Amino acid sequence: MLAAAGAVAAGKRPCFCRHKIFGRGKILGLMPPNKVQVSFAGFGIKVILADYLQLED
């Protein structure tokens, strides 16, 4: 999960993830050691532990 988010932070390609409560979101970047900044439609930008996200293709 974090490797894919790292690709986003490097500007390679947009990645999306899914959260149990917030739904589908766009990964904006990493916040080490294991947090991810995600933008969710209707909920705004959130910082979430990577363990609570599922990466989507």
N, C-alpha and C positions, 0 to 999 in steps of 0.2 A: 504494500500500500504506500509506504513512504517513498519508495523509489519512484513510483508513478507520480506522486506529488512533487518530487524533486524535479522531474522532467517539466512539470508545469512551471515551477519556480525558475527554471532555466529558459523558459519561453519556447519550448519545443512544440507542445500541442496542448489544447485544452483537455482536461480530464474531468469526469463527473463521478459522483459517488452517491450513495443512498444512505439515509439515516432513518432510524425507526420512527422518530417523531416528525422531523422536518421534511422528510421525503428526499427528492432528487436535488442535488446541489452541484455547483461548479467549484472545483478546487482552485483557490487563488494562490496558495503558497503554504510553505512549511514554517512551523514555529518549533524548533528543536526543544526537547529531544523527541517528543512523540505527539505533537499537536499539529492540527491542520486547520488552516483558515479557509472557510467554505462560504459561498454565497448561496442562500436558499431563497427561492421566489416566495414572497409573502412573509418571510421571516428575517430577511436581511443577512448581514455577514455575521457568522458565528465562528468561534474558535473551539474545536472539538478534539478530544483524544482520538487518535487514529484507530484505536481498538473498537470504537463505536460506529465506524464507517465501513461500508462495503464499496469497493471500487467497481464502477461500471465501464463497459467497453463503448 
